[in-house]
Amino acid sequence: MRIKKSILSILFFLLGAVAAIAQPPNPGGPGGNVSDIPTPIDDHIYILILFAIAFGIFILKSKKAQTSK
C-alpha cells in the first residue's frame, strides 16, 4: 500500500510539473499585447524533472532495502 501511495504522489507532482511547462503559443505575436507576456519558464526544466524522478526512485529503493534487513 505504501508503494502505491508513493507512486501516486510521484505521478501527482510530475503532472503538476508538466502543467508548469505549458505556455500559451506566441503571446506577443499578432493580436497579442506585449505587456501580457507571461514570465518565461526556463528551457531546462526537464533536467529538474529527471532529477526528481531519480531521487524518488532512490528513496523508494533505500526504504525497500531498509525493510528487507
PQR file with spaces between the fields and no chain letter, atoms N, CA, C, O and H, PARSE charges and radii, in Angstrom:
ATOM       1  N    MET     1       0.814   -1.194    0.000 -0.4000 1.5000
ATOM       2  CA   MET     1       0.000    0.000    0.000 -0.0000 2.0000
ATOM       3  C    MET     1       0.861    1.263    0.000  0.5500 1.7000
ATOM       4  O    MET     1       0.520    2.256   -0.644 -0.5500 1.4000
ATOM       5  N    ARG     2       1.983    1.216    0.731 -0.4000 1.5000
ATOM       6  CA   ARG     2       2.844    2.396    0.797 -0.0000 2.0000
ATOM       7  C    ARG     2       3.479    2.696   -0.557  0.5500 1.7000
ATOM       8  O    ARG     2       3.649    3.857   -0.928 -0.5500 1.4000
ATOM       9  H    ARG     2       2.260    0.410    1.254  0.4000 1.0000
ATOM      10  N    ILE     3       3.830    1.633   -1.296 -0.4000 1.5000
ATOM      11  CA   ILE     3       4.443    1.833   -2.608 -0.0000 2.0000
ATOM      12  C    ILE     3       3.431    2.454   -3.558  0.5500 1.7000
ATOM      13  O    ILE     3       3.772    3.354   -4.326 -0.5500 1.4000
ATOM      14  H    ILE     3       3.692    0.690   -0.995  0.4000 1.0000
ATOM      15  N    LYS     4       2.206    1.991   -3.513 -0.4000 1.5000
ATOM      16  CA   LYS     4       1.168    2.544   -4.380 -0.0000 2.0000
ATOM      17  C    LYS     4       0.936    4.025   -4.054  0.5500 1.7000
ATOM      18  O    LYS     4       0.745    4.842   -4.955 -0.5500 1.4000
ATOM      19  H    LYS     4       1.929    1.260   -2.889  0.4000 1.0000
ATOM      20  N    LYS     5       0.954    4.357   -2.773 -0.4000 1.5000
ATOM      21  CA   LYS     5       0.782    5.755   -2.356 -0.0000 2.0000
ATOM      22  C    LYS     5       1.958    6.609   -2.830  0.5500 1.7000
ATOM      23  O    LYS     5       1.772    7.749   -3.256 -0.5500 1.4000
ATOM      24  H    LYS     5       1.109    3.694   -2.042  0.4000 1.0000
ATOM      25  N    SER     6       3.164    6.054   -2.754 -0.4000 1.5000
ATOM      26  CA   SER     6       4.348    6.785   -3.201 -0.0000 2.0000
ATOM      27  C    SER     6       4.313    7.018   -4.703  0.5500 1.7000
ATOM      28  O    SER     6       4.630    8.109   -5.177 -0.5500 1.4000
ATOM      29  H    SER     6       3.314    5.128   -2.408  0.4000 1.0000
ATOM      30  N    ILE     7       3.930    5.997   -5.445 -0.4000 1.5000
ATOM      31  CA   ILE     7       3.864    6.134   -6.898 -0.0000 2.0000
ATOM      32  C    ILE     7       2.815    7.163   -7.295  0.5500 1.7000
ATOM      33  O    ILE     7       3.045    7.964   -8.200 -0.5500 1.4000
ATOM      34  H    ILE     7       3.673    5.111   -5.061  0.4000 1.0000
ATOM      35  N    LEU     8       1.667    7.147   -6.625 -0.4000 1.5000
ATOM      36  CA   LEU     8       0.629    8.138   -6.913 -0.0000 2.0000
ATOM      37  C    LEU     8       1.102    9.548   -6.580  0.5500 1.7000
ATOM      38  O    LEU     8       0.788   10.496   -7.300 -0.5500 1.4000
ATOM      39  H    LEU     8       1.481    6.496   -5.889  0.4000 1.0000
ATOM      40  N    SER     9       1.852    9.689   -5.495 -0.4000 1.5000
ATOM      41  CA   SER     9       2.382   11.008   -5.140 -0.0000 2.0000
ATOM      42  C    SER     9       3.374   11.503   -6.191  0.5500 1.7000
ATOM      43  O    SER     9       3.350   12.672   -6.576 -0.5500 1.4000
ATOM      44  H    SER     9       2.107    8.918   -4.910  0.4000 1.0000
ATOM      45  N    ILE    10       4.242   10.609   -6.648 -0.4000 1.5000
ATOM      46  CA   ILE    10       5.215   10.983   -7.678 -0.0000 2.0000
ATOM      47  C    ILE    10       4.504   11.402   -8.956  0.5500 1.7000
ATOM      48  O    ILE    10       4.865   12.407   -9.568 -0.5500 1.4000
ATOM      49  H    ILE    10       4.262    9.659   -6.335  0.4000 1.0000
ATOM      50  N    LEU    11       3.497   10.638   -9.360 -0.4000 1.5000
ATOM      51  CA   LEU    11       2.744   10.987  -10.568 -0.0000 2.0000
ATOM      52  C    LEU    11       2.028   12.325  -10.413  0.5500 1.7000
ATOM      53  O    LEU    11       1.987   13.124  -11.349 -0.5500 1.4000
ATOM      54  H    LEU    11       3.204    9.821   -8.863  0.4000 1.0000
ATOM      55  N    PHE    12       1.473   12.563   -9.247 -0.4000 1.5000
ATOM      56  CA   PHE    12       0.785   13.829   -8.998 -0.0000 2.0000
ATOM      57  C    PHE    12       1.734   15.011   -9.172  0.5500 1.7000
ATOM      58  O    PHE    12       1.400   15.983   -9.850 -0.5500 1.4000
ATOM      59  H    PHE    12       1.506   11.914   -8.487  0.4000 1.0000
ATOM      60  N    PHE    13       2.917   14.930   -8.561 -0.4000 1.5000
ATOM      61  CA   PHE    13       3.866   16.033   -8.668 -0.0000 2.0000
ATOM      62  C    PHE    13       4.461   16.139  -10.067  0.5500 1.7000
ATOM      63  O    PHE    13       4.759   17.241  -10.530 -0.5500 1.4000
ATOM      64  H    PHE    13       3.188   14.141   -8.011  0.4000 1.0000
ATOM      65  N    LEU    14       4.636   15.015  -10.739 -0.4000 1.5000
ATOM      66  CA   LEU    14       5.154   15.044  -12.104 -0.0000 2.0000
ATOM      67  C    LEU    14       4.155   15.717  -13.040  0.5500 1.7000
ATOM      68  O    LEU    14       4.541   16.529  -13.880 -0.5500 1.4000
ATOM      69  H    LEU    14       4.394   14.120  -10.363  0.4000 1.0000
ATOM      70  N    LEU    15       2.882   15.385  -12.900 -0.4000 1.5000
ATOM      71  CA   LEU    15       1.861   16.015  -13.741 -0.0000 2.0000
ATOM      72  C    LEU    15       1.735   17.502  -13.424  0.5500 1.7000
ATOM      73  O    LEU    15       1.418   18.300  -14.306 -0.5500 1.4000
ATOM      74  H    LEU    15       2.568   14.726  -12.218  0.4000 1.0000
ATOM      75  N    GLY    16       1.978   17.875  -12.177 -0.4000 1.5000
ATOM      76  CA   GLY    16       1.983   19.295  -11.820 -0.0000 2.0000
ATOM      77  C    GLY    16       3.123   20.032  -12.501  0.5500 1.7000
ATOM      78  O    GLY    16       2.969   21.178  -12.923 -0.5500 1.4000
ATOM      79  H    GLY    16       2.235   17.226  -11.460  0.4000 1.0000
ATOM      80  N    ALA    17       4.275   19.364  -12.607 -0.4000 1.5000
ATOM      81  CA   ALA    17       5.419   19.978  -13.279 -0.0000 2.0000
ATOM      82  C    ALA    17       5.159   20.112  -14.774  0.5500 1.7000
ATOM      83  O    ALA    17       5.578   21.090  -15.393 -0.5500 1.4000
ATOM      84  H    ALA    17       4.400   18.432  -12.264  0.4000 1.0000
ATOM      85  N    VAL    18       4.473   19.137  -15.355 -0.4000 1.5000
ATOM      86  CA   VAL    18       4.151   19.206  -16.778 -0.0000 2.0000
ATOM      87  C    VAL    18       3.223   20.386  -17.041  0.5500 1.7000
ATOM      88  O    VAL    18       3.356   21.059  -18.063 -0.5500 1.4000
ATOM      89  H    VAL    18       4.133   18.342  -14.852  0.4000 1.0000
ATOM      90  N    ALA    19       2.287   20.645  -16.133 -0.4000 1.5000
ATOM      91  CA   ALA    19       1.392   21.781  -16.294 -0.0000 2.0000
ATOM      92  C    ALA    19       2.155   23.105  -16.181  0.5500 1.7000
ATOM      93  O    ALA    19       1.769   24.103  -16.790 -0.5500 1.4000
ATOM      94  H    ALA    19       2.179   20.098  -15.303  0.4000 1.0000
ATOM      95  N    ALA    20       3.228   23.107  -15.407 -0.4000 1.5000
ATOM      96  CA   ALA    20       4.021   24.325  -15.266 -0.0000 2.0000
ATOM      97  C    ALA    20       4.793   24.646  -16.540  0.5500 1.7000
ATOM      98  O    ALA    20       5.125   25.805  -16.790 -0.5500 1.4000
ATOM      99  H    ALA    20       3.542   22.296  -14.913  0.4000 1.0000
ATOM     100  N    ILE    21       5.079   23.635  -17.339 -0.4000 1.5000
ATOM     101  CA   ILE    21       5.821   23.836  -18.580 -0.0000 2.0000
ATOM     102  C    ILE    21       4.945   24.495  -19.651  0.5500 1.7000
ATOM     103  O    ILE    21       5.453   25.212  -20.514 -0.5500 1.4000
ATOM     104  H    ILE    21       4.809   22.694  -17.136  0.4000 1.0000
ATOM     105  N    ALA    22       3.651   24.258  -19.598 -0.4000 1.5000
ATOM     106  CA   ALA    22       2.734   24.743  -20.636 -0.0000 2.0000
ATOM     107  C    ALA    22       2.722   26.269  -20.679  0.5500 1.7000
ATOM     108  O    ALA    22       2.592   26.926  -19.646 -0.5500 1.4000
ATOM     109  H    ALA    22       3.237   23.676  -18.898  0.4000 1.0000
ATOM     110  N    GLN    23       2.855   26.815  -21.859 -0.4000 1.5000
ATOM     111  CA   GLN    23       2.792   28.249  -22.080 -0.0000 2.0000
ATOM     112  C    GLN    23       1.920   28.499  -23.300  0.5500 1.7000
ATOM     113  O    GLN    23       1.873   27.681  -24.219 -0.5500 1.4000
ATOM     114  H    GLN    23       2.961   26.281  -22.698  0.4000 1.0000
ATOM     115  N    PRO    24       1.237   29.623  -23.304 -0.5600 1.5000
ATOM     116  CA   PRO    24       0.415   29.914  -24.474  0.2800 2.0000
ATOM     117  C    PRO    24       1.302   30.159  -25.703  0.5500 1.7000
ATOM     118  O    PRO    24       2.360   30.775  -25.581 -0.5500 1.4000
ATOM     119  N    PRO    25       0.891   29.692  -26.860 -0.5600 1.5000
ATOM     120  CA   PRO    25       1.716   29.891  -28.054  0.2800 2.0000
ATOM     121  C    PRO    25       1.705   31.351  -28.505  0.5500 1.7000
ATOM     122  O    PRO    25       0.646   31.962  -28.650 -0.5500 1.4000
ATOM     123  N    ASN    26       2.886   31.887  -28.720 -0.4000 1.5000
ATOM     124  CA   ASN    26       3.063   33.215  -29.287 -0.0000 2.0000
ATOM     125  C    ASN    26       2.238   34.304  -28.600  0.5500 1.7000
ATOM     126  O    ASN    26       1.386   34.917  -29.243 -0.5500 1.4000
ATOM     127  H    ASN    26       3.745   31.390  -28.602  0.4000 1.0000
ATOM     128  N    PRO    27       2.475   34.563  -27.287 -0.5600 1.5000
ATOM     129  CA   PRO    27       1.669   35.561  -26.588  0.2800 2.0000
ATOM     130  C    PRO    27       1.901   36.995  -27.060  0.5500 1.7000
ATOM     131  O    PRO    27       1.005   37.831  -26.941 -0.5500 1.4000
ATOM     132  N    GLY    28       3.079   37.290  -27.592 -0.4000 1.5000
ATOM     133  CA   GLY    28       3.348   38.650  -28.035 -0.0000 2.0000
ATOM     134  C    GLY    28       3.219   38.811  -29.535  0.5500 1.7000
ATOM     135  O    GLY    28       3.628   39.831  -30.091 -0.5500 1.4000
ATOM     136  H    GLY    28       3.806   36.611  -27.689  0.4000 1.0000
ATOM     137  N    GLY    29       2.661   37.824  -30.186 -0.4000 1.5000
ATOM     138  CA   GLY    29       2.542   37.834  -31.639 -0.0000 2.0000
ATOM     139  C    GLY    29       1.405   38.717  -32.118  0.5500 1.7000
ATOM     140  O    GLY    29       0.922   39.574  -31.379 -0.5500 1.4000
ATOM     141  H    GLY    29       2.329   36.996  -29.734  0.4000 1.0000
ATOM     142  N    PRO    30       0.979   38.509  -33.353 -0.5600 1.5000
ATOM     143  CA   PRO    30      -0.098   39.318  -33.912  0.2800 2.0000
ATOM     144  C    PRO    30      -1.369   39.210  -33.081  0.5500 1.7000
ATOM     145  O    PRO    30      -1.841   38.115  -32.775 -0.5500 1.4000
ATOM     146  N    GLY    31      -1.900   40.342  -32.731 -0.4000 1.5000
ATOM     147  CA   GLY    31      -3.122   40.371  -31.936 -0.0000 2.0000
ATOM     148  C    GLY    31      -2.879   40.231  -30.450  0.5500 1.7000
ATOM     149  O    GLY    31      -3.813   40.393  -29.664 -0.5500 1.4000
ATOM     150  H    GLY    31      -1.517   41.232  -32.979  0.4000 1.0000
ATOM     151  N    GLY    32      -1.655   39.934  -30.036 -0.4000 1.5000
ATOM     152  CA   GLY    32      -1.335   39.794  -28.614 -0.0000 2.0000
ATOM     153  C    GLY    32      -0.681   41.058  -28.085  0.5500 1.7000
ATOM     154  O    GLY    32       0.066   41.731  -28.796 -0.5500 1.4000
ATOM     155  H    GLY    32      -0.896   39.803  -30.674  0.4000 1.0000
ATOM     156  N    ASN    33      -0.963   41.365  -26.854 -0.4000 1.5000
ATOM     157  CA   ASN    33      -0.390   42.543  -26.217 -0.0000 2.0000
ATOM     158  C    ASN    33       0.966   42.167  -25.626  0.5500 1.7000
ATOM     159  O    ASN    33       1.077   41.164  -24.920 -0.5500 1.4000
ATOM     160  H    ASN    33      -1.569   40.818  -26.276  0.4000 1.0000
ATOM     161  N    VAL    34       1.987   42.956  -25.906 -0.4000 1.5000
ATOM     162  CA   VAL    34       3.337   42.656  -25.439 -0.0000 2.0000
ATOM     163  C    VAL    34       3.404   42.706  -23.918  0.5500 1.7000
ATOM     164  O    VAL    34       4.200   41.980  -23.322 -0.5500 1.4000
ATOM     165  H    VAL    34       1.896   43.770  -26.479  0.4000 1.0000
ATOM     166  N    SER    35       2.598   43.535  -23.276 -0.4000 1.5000
ATOM     167  CA   SER    35       2.635   43.621  -21.822 -0.0000 2.0000
ATOM     168  C    SER    35       1.990   42.408  -21.161  0.5500 1.7000
ATOM     169  O    SER    35       2.111   42.234  -19.949 -0.5500 1.4000
ATOM     170  H    SER    35       1.952   44.124  -23.760  0.4000 1.0000
ATOM     171  N    ASP    36       1.305   41.567  -21.936 -0.4000 1.5000
ATOM     172  CA   ASP    36       0.661   40.382  -21.377 -0.0000 2.0000
ATOM     173  C    ASP    36       1.527   39.131  -21.488  0.5500 1.7000
ATOM     174  O    ASP    36       1.040   38.028  -21.240 -0.5500 1.4000
ATOM     175  H    ASP    36       1.206   41.709  -22.921  0.4000 1.0000
ATOM     176  N    ILE    37       2.798   39.277  -21.856 -0.4000 1.5000
ATOM     177  CA   ILE    37       3.676   38.118  -21.999 -0.0000 2.0000
ATOM     178  C    ILE    37       3.940   37.546  -20.610  0.5500 1.7000
ATOM     179  O    ILE    37       4.399   38.262  -19.720 -0.5500 1.4000
ATOM     180  H    ILE    37       3.194   40.173  -22.058  0.4000 1.0000
ATOM     181  N    PRO    38       3.649   36.237  -20.418 -0.5600 1.5000
ATOM     182  CA   PRO    38       3.886   35.635  -19.102  0.2800 2.0000
ATOM     183  C    PRO    38       5.380   35.483  -18.836  0.5500 1.7000
ATOM     184  O    PRO    38       6.197   35.517  -19.756 -0.5500 1.4000
ATOM     185  N    THR    39       5.713   35.316  -17.584 -0.4000 1.5000
ATOM     186  CA   THR    39       7.101   35.097  -17.214 -0.0000 2.0000
ATOM     187  C    THR    39       7.566   33.781  -17.831  0.5500 1.7000
ATOM     188  O    THR    39       6.917   32.754  -17.634 -0.5500 1.4000
ATOM     189  H    THR    39       5.049   35.288  -16.837  0.4000 1.0000
ATOM     190  N    PRO    40       8.673   33.788  -18.572 -0.5600 1.5000
ATOM     191  CA   PRO    40       9.110   32.548  -19.231  0.2800 2.0000
ATOM     192  C    PRO    40       9.616   31.526  -18.221  0.5500 1.7000
ATOM     193  O    PRO    40      10.180   31.880  -17.186 -0.5500 1.4000
ATOM     194  N    ILE    41       9.407   30.281  -18.532 -0.4000 1.5000
ATOM     195  CA   ILE    41       9.920   29.186  -17.717 -0.0000 2.0000
ATOM     196  C    ILE    41      11.215   28.732  -18.370  0.5500 1.7000
ATOM     197  O    ILE    41      11.314   28.662  -19.595 -0.5500 1.4000
ATOM     198  H    ILE    41       8.948   29.993  -19.373  0.4000 1.0000
ATOM     199  N    ASP    42      12.193   28.427  -17.553 -0.4000 1.5000
ATOM     200  CA   ASP    42      13.498   28.030  -18.054 -0.0000 2.0000
ATOM     201  C    ASP    42      13.372   26.840  -19.008  0.5500 1.7000
ATOM     202  O    ASP    42      12.560   25.940  -18.792 -0.5500 1.4000
ATOM     203  H    ASP    42      12.112   28.484  -16.557  0.4000 1.0000
ATOM     204  N    ASP    43      14.172   26.850  -20.041 -0.4000 1.5000
ATOM     205  CA   ASP    43      14.112   25.787  -21.044 -0.0000 2.0000
ATOM     206  C    ASP    43      14.632   24.446  -20.528  0.5500 1.7000
ATOM     207  O    ASP    43      14.354   23.406  -21.125 -0.5500 1.4000
ATOM     208  H    ASP    43      14.832   27.580  -20.216  0.4000 1.0000
ATOM     209  N    HIS    44      15.373   24.459  -19.439 -0.4000 1.5000
ATOM     210  CA   HIS    44      15.991   23.238  -18.943 -0.0000 2.0000
ATOM     211  C    HIS    44      15.256   22.655  -17.737  0.5500 1.7000
ATOM     212  O    HIS    44      15.881   22.026  -16.883 -0.5500 1.4000
ATOM     213  H    HIS    44      15.599   25.304  -18.954  0.4000 1.0000
ATOM     214  N    ILE    45      13.958   22.851  -17.656 -0.4000 1.5000
ATOM     215  CA   ILE    45      13.195   22.322  -16.529 -0.0000 2.0000
ATOM     216  C    ILE    45      13.119   20.798  -16.585  0.5500 1.7000
ATOM     217  O    ILE    45      12.913   20.155  -15.556 -0.5500 1.4000
ATOM     218  H    ILE    45      13.451   23.362  -18.350  0.4000 1.0000
ATOM     219  N    TYR    46      13.281   20.213  -17.766 -0.4000 1.5000
ATOM     220  CA   TYR    46      13.242   18.760  -17.881 -0.0000 2.0000
ATOM     221  C    TYR    46      14.361   18.113  -17.080  0.5500 1.7000
ATOM     222  O    TYR    46      14.197   16.989  -16.605 -0.5500 1.4000
ATOM     223  H    TYR    46      13.448   20.735  -18.602  0.4000 1.0000
ATOM     224  N    ILE    47      15.482   18.783  -16.918 -0.4000 1.5000
ATOM     225  CA   ILE    47      16.576   18.242  -16.116 -0.0000 2.0000
ATOM     226  C    ILE    47      16.139   18.137  -14.654  0.5500 1.7000
ATOM     227  O    ILE    47      16.435   17.146  -13.987 -0.5500 1.4000
ATOM     228  H    ILE    47      15.615   19.696  -17.304  0.4000 1.0000
ATOM     229  N    LEU    48      15.446   19.141  -14.165 -0.4000 1.5000
ATOM     230  CA   LEU    48      14.933   19.117  -12.800 -0.0000 2.0000
ATOM     231  C    LEU    48      13.929   17.982  -12.621  0.5500 1.7000
ATOM     232  O    LEU    48      13.918   17.316  -11.586 -0.5500 1.4000
ATOM     233  H    LEU    48      15.205   19.946  -14.707  0.4000 1.0000
ATOM     234  N    ILE    49      13.097   17.765  -13.617 -0.4000 1.5000
ATOM     235  CA   ILE    49      12.120   16.675  -13.543 -0.0000 2.0000
ATOM     236  C    ILE    49      12.837   15.325  -13.507  0.5500 1.7000
ATOM     237  O    ILE    49      12.447   14.438  -12.748 -0.5500 1.4000
ATOM     238  H    ILE    49      13.105   18.307  -14.458  0.4000 1.0000
ATOM     239  N    LEU    50      13.874   15.165  -14.318 -0.4000 1.5000
ATOM     240  CA   LEU    50      14.630   13.912  -14.315 -0.0000 2.0000
ATOM     241  C    LEU    50      15.313   13.668  -12.973  0.5500 1.7000
ATOM     242  O    LEU    50      15.330   12.541  -12.479 -0.5500 1.4000
ATOM     243  H    LEU    50      14.190   15.886  -14.935  0.4000 1.0000
ATOM     244  N    PHE    51      15.874   14.723  -12.384 -0.4000 1.5000
ATOM     245  CA   PHE    51      16.489   14.584  -11.068 -0.0000 2.0000
ATOM     246  C    PHE    51      15.444   14.217  -10.015  0.5500 1.7000
ATOM     247  O    PHE    51      15.719   13.409   -9.128 -0.5500 1.4000
ATOM     248  H    PHE    51      15.860   15.639  -12.786  0.4000 1.0000
ATOM     249  N    ALA    52      14.271   14.791  -10.103 -0.4000 1.5000
ATOM     250  CA   ALA    52      13.206   14.477   -9.138 -0.0000 2.0000
ATOM     251  C    ALA    52      12.779   13.022   -9.258  0.5500 1.7000
ATOM     252  O    ALA    52      12.555   12.359   -8.246 -0.5500 1.4000
ATOM     253  H    ALA    52      14.047   15.447  -10.824  0.4000 1.0000
ATOM     254  N    ILE    53      12.662   12.517  -10.480 -0.4000 1.5000
ATOM     255  CA   ILE    53      12.295   11.116  -10.677 -0.0000 2.0000
ATOM     256  C    ILE    53      13.400   10.203  -10.146  0.5500 1.7000
ATOM     257  O    ILE    53      13.118    9.213   -9.471 -0.5500 1.4000
ATOM     258  H    ILE    53      12.844   13.056  -11.303  0.4000 1.0000
ATOM     259  N    ALA    54      14.653   10.534  -10.448 -0.4000 1.5000
ATOM     260  CA   ALA    54      15.773    9.721   -9.963 -0.0000 2.0000
ATOM     261  C    ALA    54      15.836    9.736   -8.438  0.5500 1.7000
ATOM     262  O    ALA    54      16.101    8.705   -7.821 -0.5500 1.4000
ATOM     263  H    ALA    54      14.882   11.338  -10.996  0.4000 1.0000
ATOM     264  N    PHE    55      15.597   10.883   -7.831 -0.4000 1.5000
ATOM     265  CA   PHE    55      15.605   10.982   -6.371 -0.0000 2.0000
ATOM     266  C    PHE    55      14.470   10.159   -5.773  0.5500 1.7000
ATOM     267  O    PHE    55      14.660    9.495   -4.754 -0.5500 1.4000
ATOM     268  H    PHE    55      15.381   11.721   -8.332  0.4000 1.0000
ATOM     269  N    GLY    56      13.300   10.194   -6.389 -0.4000 1.5000
ATOM     270  CA   GLY    56      12.168    9.400   -5.914 -0.0000 2.0000
ATOM     271  C    GLY    56      12.455    7.911   -5.977  0.5500 1.7000
ATOM     272  O    GLY    56      12.125    7.171   -5.050 -0.5500 1.4000
ATOM     273  H    GLY    56      13.146   10.733   -7.217  0.4000 1.0000
ATOM     274  N    ILE    57      13.072    7.469   -7.069 -0.4000 1.5000
ATOM     275  CA   ILE    57      13.442    6.057   -7.195 -0.0000 2.0000
ATOM     276  C    ILE    57      14.485    5.686   -6.147  0.5500 1.7000
ATOM     277  O    ILE    57      14.416    4.604   -5.563 -0.5500 1.4000
ATOM     278  H    ILE    57      13.340    8.071   -7.822  0.4000 1.0000
ATOM     279  N    PHE    58      15.444    6.566   -5.906 -0.4000 1.5000
ATOM     280  CA   PHE    58      16.464    6.326   -4.887 -0.0000 2.0000
ATOM     281  C    PHE    58      15.825    6.165   -3.514  0.5500 1.7000
ATOM     282  O    PHE    58      16.176    5.250   -2.770 -0.5500 1.4000
ATOM     283  H    PHE    58      15.499    7.444   -6.381  0.4000 1.0000
ATOM     284  N    ILE    59      14.894    7.043   -3.177 -0.4000 1.5000
ATOM     285  CA   ILE    59      14.228    6.971   -1.873 -0.0000 2.0000
ATOM     286  C    ILE    59      13.435    5.671   -1.754  0.5500 1.7000
ATOM     287  O    ILE    59      13.489    5.004   -0.721 -0.5500 1.4000
ATOM     288  H    ILE    59      14.609    7.786   -3.782  0.4000 1.0000
ATOM     289  N    LEU    60      12.705    5.310   -2.800 -0.4000 1.5000
ATOM     290  CA   LEU    60      11.924    4.075   -2.757 -0.0000 2.0000
ATOM     291  C    LEU    60      12.821    2.851   -2.587  0.5500 1.7000
ATOM     292  O    LEU    60      12.500    1.948   -1.814 -0.5500 1.4000
ATOM     293  H    LEU    60      12.661    5.852   -3.639  0.4000 1.0000
ATOM     294  N    LYS    61      13.941    2.817   -3.303 -0.4000 1.5000
ATOM     295  CA   LYS    61      14.844    1.672   -3.207 -0.0000 2.0000
ATOM     296  C    LYS    61      15.532    1.626   -1.825  0.5500 1.7000
ATOM     297  O    LYS    61      15.736    0.545   -1.273 -0.5500 1.4000
ATOM     298  H    LYS    61      14.202    3.550   -3.931  0.4000 1.0000
ATOM     299  N    SER    62      15.883    2.788   -1.276 -0.4000 1.5000
ATOM     300  CA   SER    62      16.532    2.788    0.030 -0.0000 2.0000
ATOM     301  C    SER    62      15.563    2.346    1.131  0.5500 1.7000
ATOM     302  O    SER    62      15.968    1.671    2.077 -0.5500 1.4000
ATOM     303  H    SER    62      15.717    3.666   -1.724  0.4000 1.0000
ATOM     304  N    LYS    63      14.304    2.719    1.014 -0.4000 1.5000
ATOM     305  CA   LYS    63      13.316    2.266    2.001 -0.0000 2.0000
ATOM     306  C    LYS    63      13.058    0.769    1.855  0.5500 1.7000
ATOM     307  O    LYS    63      12.858    0.071    2.849 -0.5500 1.4000
ATOM     308  H    LYS    63      13.975    3.267    0.246  0.4000 1.0000
ATOM     309  N    LYS    64      13.064    0.282    0.627 -0.4000 1.5000
ATOM     310  CA   LYS    64      12.876   -1.144    0.386 -0.0000 2.0000
ATOM     311  C    LYS    64      14.049   -1.931    0.964  0.5500 1.7000
ATOM     312  O    LYS    64      13.849   -3.008    1.526 -0.5500 1.4000
ATOM     313  H    LYS    64      13.227    0.849   -0.180  0.4000 1.0000
ATOM     314  N    ALA    65      15.270   -1.410    0.834 -0.4000 1.5000
ATOM     315  CA   ALA    65      16.452   -2.080    1.361 -0.0000 2.0000
ATOM     316  C    ALA    65      16.423   -2.083    2.888  0.5500 1.7000
ATOM     317  O    ALA    65      16.860   -3.057    3.502 -0.5500 1.4000
ATOM     318  H    ALA    65      15.432   -0.535    0.378  0.4000 1.0000
ATOM     319  N    GLN    66      15.923   -1.025    3.513 -0.4000 1.5000
ATOM     320  CA   GLN    66      15.849   -0.960    4.976 -0.0000 2.0000
ATOM     321  C    GLN    66      14.817   -1.943    5.523  0.5500 1.7000
ATOM     322  O    GLN    66      15.022   -2.538    6.581 -0.5500 1.4000
ATOM     323  H    GLN    66      15.568   -0.235    3.014  0.4000 1.0000
ATOM     324  N    THR    67      13.721   -2.111    4.808 -0.4000 1.5000
ATOM     325  CA   THR    67      12.685   -3.027    5.296 -0.0000 2.0000
ATOM     326  C    THR    67      13.069   -4.490    5.100  0.5500 1.7000
ATOM     327  O    THR    67      12.564   -5.361    5.808 -0.5500 1.4000
ATOM     328  H    THR    67      13.555   -1.628    3.948  0.4000 1.0000
ATOM     329  N    SER    68      13.951   -4.764    4.154 -0.4000 1.5000
ATOM     330  CA   SER    68      14.345   -6.166    3.902 -0.0000 2.0000
ATOM     331  C    SER    68      15.417   -6.646    4.875  0.5500 1.7000
ATOM     332  O    SER    68      15.675   -7.846    4.958 -0.5500 1.4000
ATOM     333  H    SER    68      14.361   -4.056    3.579  0.4000 1.0000
ATOM     334  N    LYS    69      16.046   -5.731    5.613 -0.4000 1.5000
ATOM     335  CA   LYS    69      17.107   -6.139    6.568 -0.0000 2.0000
ATOM     336  C    LYS    69      16.539   -6.721    7.815  0.5500 1.7000
ATOM     337  O    LYS    69      17.287   -7.110    8.711 -0.5500 1.4000
ATOM     338  H    LYS    69      15.836   -4.756    5.546  0.4000 1.0000
